[in-house]
Amino acid sequence: MPVVHLHGTSDGVLPYNGSNDWNSVQSTLDHWINFNNTTTNPTVSTDNSGGMSIEHYVYDQGDRSVSVEHYKYIGGEHVWFSTTYQGQNASKIVWNFVSQYDINGLR
């Protein structure tokens, strides 16, 4: 099950570090990393050009060549992000991720 997760560190609805009611982002990612049997040390890249710092974590080489990817919007809140990462807005990021897979994994 490939997973892409976009989350702001200042999300007041689903706190990035979790709460009594919600798991942290890392706990959620760890579940999918283990489920997919991906690498546990991500490749990390950062883009500061869109007015907000965004860190991109890629856990790859999973079963059926799937990956778990996380876009960490530093200071981002609980919104659909318009800030771009390498020229791509959130909609484009999600589409580019999901469109590379089919029911059998990586196309």
Rosetta constraint file for C-alpha pairs under 8 A:
AtomPair CA 1 CA 32 HARMONIC 7.85 0.50
AtomPair CA 1 CA 36 HARMONIC 6.58 0.50
AtomPair CA 1 CA 66 HARMONIC 6.86 0.50
AtomPair CA 1 CA 105 HARMONIC 7.65 0.50
AtomPair CA 2 CA 36 HARMONIC 7.66 0.50
AtomPair CA 2 CA 66 HARMONIC 5.13 0.50
AtomPair CA 2 CA 67 HARMONIC 5.34 0.50
AtomPair CA 2 CA 68 HARMONIC 5.77 0.50
AtomPair CA 2 CA 98 HARMONIC 7.86 0.50
AtomPair CA 2 CA 101 HARMONIC 7.86 0.50
AtomPair CA 2 CA 105 HARMONIC 7.68 0.50
AtomPair CA 3 CA 32 HARMONIC 7.29 0.50
AtomPair CA 3 CA 67 HARMONIC 6.66 0.50
AtomPair CA 3 CA 68 HARMONIC 4.70 0.50
AtomPair CA 3 CA 69 HARMONIC 6.20 0.50
AtomPair CA 4 CA 68 HARMONIC 5.89 0.50
AtomPair CA 4 CA 69 HARMONIC 4.71 0.50
AtomPair CA 4 CA 70 HARMONIC 5.77 0.50
AtomPair CA 4 CA 71 HARMONIC 7.86 0.50
AtomPair CA 4 CA 94 HARMONIC 7.00 0.50
AtomPair CA 4 CA 97 HARMONIC 7.05 0.50
AtomPair CA 5 CA 68 HARMONIC 7.97 0.50
AtomPair CA 5 CA 69 HARMONIC 6.22 0.50
AtomPair CA 5 CA 70 HARMONIC 4.69 0.50
AtomPair CA 5 CA 71 HARMONIC 6.21 0.50
AtomPair CA 6 CA 70 HARMONIC 5.83 0.50
AtomPair CA 6 CA 71 HARMONIC 4.69 0.50
AtomPair CA 6 CA 72 HARMONIC 6.22 0.50
AtomPair CA 6 CA 73 HARMONIC 7.39 0.50
AtomPair CA 6 CA 90 HARMONIC 7.94 0.50
AtomPair CA 7 CA 11 HARMONIC 7.52 0.50
AtomPair CA 7 CA 16 HARMONIC 7.14 0.50
AtomPair CA 7 CA 25 HARMONIC 7.84 0.50
AtomPair CA 7 CA 70 HARMONIC 7.76 0.50
AtomPair CA 7 CA 71 HARMONIC 6.43 0.50
AtomPair CA 7 CA 72 HARMONIC 5.47 0.50
AtomPair CA 7 CA 73 HARMONIC 6.01 0.50
AtomPair CA 7 CA 76 HARMONIC 7.30 0.50
AtomPair CA 7 CA 77 HARMONIC 7.90 0.50
AtomPair CA 7 CA 78 HARMONIC 7.68 0.50
AtomPair CA 8 CA 16 HARMONIC 6.83 0.50
AtomPair CA 8 CA 72 HARMONIC 5.96 0.50
AtomPair CA 8 CA 73 HARMONIC 4.46 0.50
AtomPair CA 8 CA 74 HARMONIC 6.03 0.50
AtomPair CA 8 CA 75 HARMONIC 6.07 0.50
AtomPair CA 8 CA 76 HARMONIC 3.85 0.50
AtomPair CA 8 CA 77 HARMONIC 5.06 0.50
AtomPair CA 8 CA 78 HARMONIC 6.62 0.50
AtomPair CA 9 CA 15 HARMONIC 7.33 0.50
AtomPair CA 9 CA 16 HARMONIC 5.21 0.50
AtomPair CA 9 CA 17 HARMONIC 8.00 0.50
AtomPair CA 9 CA 72 HARMONIC 6.95 0.50
AtomPair CA 9 CA 73 HARMONIC 6.15 0.50
AtomPair CA 9 CA 74 HARMONIC 5.35 0.50
AtomPair CA 9 CA 75 HARMONIC 5.22 0.50
AtomPair CA 9 CA 76 HARMONIC 5.58 0.50
AtomPair CA 9 CA 77 HARMONIC 6.81 0.50
AtomPair CA 10 CA 15 HARMONIC 7.05 0.50
AtomPair CA 10 CA 16 HARMONIC 6.97 0.50
AtomPair CA 10 CA 74 HARMONIC 7.46 0.50
AtomPair CA 10 CA 75 HARMONIC 5.02 0.50
AtomPair CA 10 CA 76 HARMONIC 5.30 0.50
AtomPair CA 10 CA 77 HARMONIC 4.85 0.50
AtomPair CA 10 CA 78 HARMONIC 7.63 0.50
AtomPair CA 11 CA 15 HARMONIC 5.19 0.50
AtomPair CA 11 CA 16 HARMONIC 6.32 0.50
AtomPair CA 11 CA 76 HARMONIC 6.50 0.50
AtomPair CA 11 CA 77 HARMONIC 4.10 0.50
AtomPair CA 11 CA 78 HARMONIC 4.74 0.50
AtomPair CA 12 CA 77 HARMONIC 6.74 0.50
AtomPair CA 12 CA 78 HARMONIC 6.65 0.50
AtomPair CA 13 CA 78 HARMONIC 6.42 0.50
AtomPair CA 14 CA 18 HARMONIC 7.00 0.50
AtomPair CA 14 CA 22 HARMONIC 6.77 0.50
AtomPair CA 14 CA 78 HARMONIC 7.45 0.50
AtomPair CA 15 CA 19 HARMONIC 6.57 0.50
AtomPair CA 15 CA 22 HARMONIC 7.51 0.50
AtomPair CA 15 CA 24 HARMONIC 7.12 0.50
AtomPair CA 16 CA 24 HARMONIC 5.67 0.50
AtomPair CA 16 CA 25 HARMONIC 5.56 0.50
AtomPair CA 17 CA 23 HARMONIC 7.46 0.50
AtomPair CA 17 CA 24 HARMONIC 4.41 0.50
AtomPair CA 17 CA 25 HARMONIC 6.29 0.50
AtomPair CA 17 CA 26 HARMONIC 7.71 0.50
AtomPair CA 18 CA 22 HARMONIC 5.10 0.50
AtomPair CA 18 CA 23 HARMONIC 4.70 0.50
AtomPair CA 18 CA 24 HARMONIC 3.77 0.50
AtomPair CA 18 CA 25 HARMONIC 6.96 0.50
AtomPair CA 19 CA 23 HARMONIC 6.59 0.50
AtomPair CA 19 CA 24 HARMONIC 7.30 0.50
AtomPair CA 23 CA 27 HARMONIC 6.09 0.50
AtomPair CA 23 CA 28 HARMONIC 6.51 0.50
AtomPair CA 24 CA 28 HARMONIC 6.36 0.50
AtomPair CA 25 CA 29 HARMONIC 6.12 0.50
AtomPair CA 26 CA 30 HARMONIC 5.91 0.50
AtomPair CA 27 CA 31 HARMONIC 6.38 0.50
AtomPair CA 28 CA 32 HARMONIC 6.76 0.50
AtomPair CA 29 CA 33 HARMONIC 6.00 0.50
AtomPair CA 29 CA 68 HARMONIC 7.42 0.50
AtomPair CA 29 CA 70 HARMONIC 7.96 0.50
AtomPair CA 30 CA 34 HARMONIC 6.04 0.50
AtomPair CA 31 CA 35 HARMONIC 6.05 0.50
AtomPair CA 32 CA 36 HARMONIC 5.88 0.50
AtomPair CA 32 CA 68 HARMONIC 6.89 0.50
AtomPair CA 33 CA 37 HARMONIC 5.87 0.50
AtomPair CA 33 CA 38 HARMONIC 5.38 0.50
AtomPair CA 33 CA 39 HARMONIC 7.40 0.50
AtomPair CA 33 CA 40 HARMONIC 6.98 0.50
AtomPair CA 33 CA 59 HARMONIC 7.03 0.50
AtomPair CA 33 CA 68 HARMONIC 6.38 0.50
AtomPair CA 34 CA 38 HARMONIC 6.76 0.50
AtomPair CA 36 CA 62 HARMONIC 5.26 0.50
AtomPair CA 36 CA 63 HARMONIC 5.64 0.50
AtomPair CA 36 CA 66 HARMONIC 7.14 0.50
AtomPair CA 36 CA 67 HARMONIC 7.58 0.50
AtomPair CA 37 CA 61 HARMONIC 7.84 0.50
AtomPair CA 37 CA 62 HARMONIC 4.98 0.50
AtomPair CA 37 CA 63 HARMONIC 5.99 0.50
AtomPair CA 38 CA 59 HARMONIC 5.81 0.50
AtomPair CA 38 CA 60 HARMONIC 5.23 0.50
AtomPair CA 38 CA 61 HARMONIC 5.26 0.50
AtomPair CA 38 CA 62 HARMONIC 3.87 0.50
AtomPair CA 38 CA 63 HARMONIC 7.04 0.50
AtomPair CA 38 CA 66 HARMONIC 7.73 0.50
AtomPair CA 38 CA 67 HARMONIC 6.64 0.50
AtomPair CA 38 CA 68 HARMONIC 7.57 0.50
AtomPair CA 39 CA 59 HARMONIC 5.36 0.50
AtomPair CA 39 CA 60 HARMONIC 5.65 0.50
AtomPair CA 39 CA 61 HARMONIC 6.21 0.50
AtomPair CA 39 CA 62 HARMONIC 6.93 0.50
AtomPair CA 40 CA 59 HARMONIC 6.42 0.50
AtomPair CA 41 CA 59 HARMONIC 6.79 0.50
AtomPair CA 42 CA 57 HARMONIC 5.61 0.50
AtomPair CA 42 CA 58 HARMONIC 5.02 0.50
AtomPair CA 42 CA 59 HARMONIC 4.74 0.50
AtomPair CA 42 CA 60 HARMONIC 7.58 0.50
AtomPair CA 43 CA 56 HARMONIC 7.97 0.50
AtomPair CA 43 CA 57 HARMONIC 5.69 0.50
AtomPair CA 43 CA 58 HARMONIC 5.12 0.50
AtomPair CA 43 CA 59 HARMONIC 6.79 0.50
AtomPair CA 44 CA 55 HARMONIC 6.79 0.50
AtomPair CA 44 CA 56 HARMONIC 5.51 0.50
AtomPair CA 44 CA 57 HARMONIC 4.66 0.50
AtomPair CA 44 CA 58 HARMONIC 6.52 0.50
AtomPair CA 45 CA 55 HARMONIC 5.79 0.50
AtomPair CA 45 CA 56 HARMONIC 5.25 0.50
AtomPair CA 45 CA 57 HARMONIC 6.85 0.50
AtomPair CA 46 CA 53 HARMONIC 7.00 0.50
AtomPair CA 46 CA 54 HARMONIC 5.64 0.50
AtomPair CA 46 CA 55 HARMONIC 4.43 0.50
AtomPair CA 46 CA 56 HARMONIC 6.14 0.50
AtomPair CA 47 CA 53 HARMONIC 5.87 0.50
AtomPair CA 47 CA 54 HARMONIC 5.39 0.50
AtomPair CA 47 CA 55 HARMONIC 6.61 0.50
AtomPair CA 47 CA 85 HARMONIC 6.05 0.50
AtomPair CA 47 CA 86 HARMONIC 6.58 0.50
AtomPair CA 48 CA 52 HARMONIC 5.83 0.50
AtomPair CA 48 CA 53 HARMONIC 4.42 0.50
AtomPair CA 48 CA 54 HARMONIC 6.45 0.50
AtomPair CA 49 CA 53 HARMONIC 7.51 0.50
AtomPair CA 49 CA 85 HARMONIC 7.80 0.50
AtomPair CA 49 CA 86 HARMONIC 7.79 0.50
AtomPair CA 50 CA 83 HARMONIC 5.53 0.50
AtomPair CA 50 CA 84 HARMONIC 5.33 0.50
AtomPair CA 50 CA 85 HARMONIC 6.77 0.50
AtomPair CA 50 CA 87 HARMONIC 7.93 0.50
AtomPair CA 51 CA 83 HARMONIC 6.89 0.50
AtomPair CA 52 CA 73 HARMONIC 7.09 0.50
AtomPair CA 52 CA 74 HARMONIC 6.72 0.50
AtomPair CA 52 CA 75 HARMONIC 7.60 0.50
AtomPair CA 52 CA 76 HARMONIC 7.98 0.50
AtomPair CA 52 CA 83 HARMONIC 6.75 0.50
AtomPair CA 53 CA 73 HARMONIC 6.30 0.50
AtomPair CA 53 CA 74 HARMONIC 5.49 0.50
AtomPair CA 54 CA 71 HARMONIC 6.47 0.50
AtomPair CA 54 CA 72 HARMONIC 5.49 0.50
AtomPair CA 54 CA 73 HARMONIC 4.67 0.50
AtomPair CA 54 CA 74 HARMONIC 5.98 0.50
AtomPair CA 54 CA 85 HARMONIC 6.75 0.50
AtomPair CA 55 CA 70 HARMONIC 7.97 0.50
AtomPair CA 55 CA 71 HARMONIC 5.69 0.50
AtomPair CA 55 CA 72 HARMONIC 5.02 0.50
AtomPair CA 55 CA 73 HARMONIC 6.70 0.50
AtomPair CA 55 CA 74 HARMONIC 7.71 0.50
AtomPair CA 56 CA 69 HARMONIC 7.15 0.50
AtomPair CA 56 CA 70 HARMONIC 5.70 0.50
AtomPair CA 56 CA 71 HARMONIC 4.60 0.50
AtomPair CA 56 CA 72 HARMONIC 6.35 0.50
AtomPair CA 57 CA 69 HARMONIC 5.56 0.50
AtomPair CA 57 CA 70 HARMONIC 5.04 0.50
AtomPair CA 57 CA 71 HARMONIC 6.48 0.50
AtomPair CA 57 CA 72 HARMONIC 7.97 0.50
AtomPair CA 58 CA 67 HARMONIC 6.92 0.50
AtomPair CA 58 CA 68 HARMONIC 6.13 0.50
AtomPair CA 58 CA 69 HARMONIC 4.62 0.50
AtomPair CA 58 CA 70 HARMONIC 6.66 0.50
AtomPair CA 59 CA 67 HARMONIC 5.55 0.50
AtomPair CA 59 CA 68 HARMONIC 5.12 0.50
AtomPair CA 59 CA 69 HARMONIC 6.13 0.50
AtomPair CA 60 CA 65 HARMONIC 7.25 0.50
AtomPair CA 60 CA 66 HARMONIC 6.45 0.50
AtomPair CA 60 CA 67 HARMONIC 4.26 0.50
AtomPair CA 60 CA 68 HARMONIC 6.44 0.50
AtomPair CA 61 CA 65 HARMONIC 5.29 0.50
AtomPair CA 61 CA 66 HARMONIC 6.45 0.50
AtomPair CA 61 CA 67 HARMONIC 6.47 0.50
AtomPair CA 62 CA 66 HARMONIC 4.90 0.50
AtomPair CA 62 CA 67 HARMONIC 5.79 0.50
AtomPair CA 64 CA 104 HARMONIC 7.03 0.50
AtomPair CA 64 CA 105 HARMONIC 5.11 0.50
AtomPair CA 64 CA 106 HARMONIC 6.55 0.50
AtomPair CA 65 CA 105 HARMONIC 6.38 0.50
AtomPair CA 65 CA 106 HARMONIC 5.65 0.50
AtomPair CA 66 CA 101 HARMONIC 7.99 0.50
AtomPair CA 66 CA 105 HARMONIC 6.01 0.50
AtomPair CA 66 CA 106 HARMONIC 6.07 0.50
AtomPair CA 76 CA 81 HARMONIC 7.89 0.50
AtomPair CA 80 CA 90 HARMONIC 7.01 0.50
AtomPair CA 81 CA 89 HARMONIC 7.03 0.50
AtomPair CA 81 CA 90 HARMONIC 5.73 0.50
AtomPair CA 82 CA 89 HARMONIC 5.66 0.50
AtomPair CA 82 CA 90 HARMONIC 6.55 0.50
AtomPair CA 83 CA 89 HARMONIC 6.13 0.50
AtomPair CA 83 CA 90 HARMONIC 7.65 0.50
AtomPair CA 84 CA 88 HARMONIC 4.92 0.50
AtomPair CA 84 CA 89 HARMONIC 4.43 0.50
AtomPair CA 84 CA 90 HARMONIC 7.03 0.50
AtomPair CA 85 CA 89 HARMONIC 6.49 0.50
AtomPair CA 88 CA 92 HARMONIC 5.57 0.50
AtomPair CA 88 CA 93 HARMONIC 6.01 0.50
AtomPair CA 89 CA 93 HARMONIC 6.22 0.50
AtomPair CA 90 CA 94 HARMONIC 6.20 0.50
AtomPair CA 91 CA 95 HARMONIC 6.17 0.50
AtomPair CA 92 CA 96 HARMONIC 5.91 0.50
AtomPair CA 93 CA 97 HARMONIC 6.22 0.50
AtomPair CA 94 CA 98 HARMONIC 6.19 0.50
AtomPair CA 95 CA 99 HARMONIC 5.75 0.50
AtomPair CA 96 CA 100 HARMONIC 6.70 0.50
AtomPair CA 97 CA 101 HARMONIC 7.74 0.50
AtomPair CA 100 CA 106 HARMONIC 6.02 0.50
AtomPair CA 100 CA 107 HARMONIC 5.88 0.50
AtomPair CA 101 CA 105 HARMONIC 5.21 0.50
AtomPair CA 101 CA 106 HARMONIC 4.47 0.50
AtomPair CA 101 CA 107 HARMONIC 5.26 0.50
AtomPair CA 102 CA 106 HARMONIC 6.45 0.50
AtomPair CA 102 CA 107 HARMONIC 6.15 0.50
